[in-house]
Amino acid sequence: MTEAALFEVVASIQRFAQPALDAAREDRPFDHHWPPDGPWRSKGDADHG
């Protein structure tokens, strides 16, 4: 794996995990879902399936 590819993997994991980790750190609810095409969406969003 190249260094650039590794950075992209890490960035993708960060985009996925950071909002949930921030909510946990701030002791606030995290009421979102990640659809197959991403990114996080509120469970109340009308456009989720």
NORZIUR-V710861 format. One record per residue. N is the residue number from 1. RES is the residue in one small letter. SS is DSSP state (H for helix, E for strand, - for the rest). PSI is psi in whole degrees, -180 to 180 (* if undefined). BURIAL is # if it has 24 or more other C-alpha atoms within 12 Angstrom, else .. Layout:
BEGIN
<<N RES SS PSI BURIAL> <N RES SS PSI BURIAL>>
END
This chain:
BEGIN
<<1 m - 135 .> <2 t - 163 .> <3 e H -40 .> <4 a H -41 .> <5 a H -40 .> <6 l H -43 .> <7 f H -38 .> <8 e H -40 .> <9 v H -47 .> <10 v H -42 .> <11 a H -39 .> <12 s H -42 .> <13 i H -41 .> <14 q H -45 .> <15 r H -36 .> <16 f H -48 .> <17 a H -31 .> <18 q H -46 .> <19 p H -41 #> <20 a H -40 .> <21 l H -40 .> <22 d H -44 .> <23 a H -43 .> <24 a H -43 .> <25 r H -37 .> <26 e - 5 .> <27 d - 50 .> <28 r - 156 .> <29 p - 152 .> <30 f - 94 .> <31 d - 67 .> <32 h E 165 .> <33 h E 158 .> <34 w E 103 .> <35 p - 166 .> <36 p - -32 .> <37 d - 2 .> <38 g - 178 .> <39 p - -166 .> <40 w E 141 .> <41 r E 147 .> <42 s E 143 .> <43 k - -21 .> <44 g - -5 .> <45 d - 134 .> <46 a - -23 .> <47 d - 8 .> <48 h - 156 .> <49 g - * .>>
END
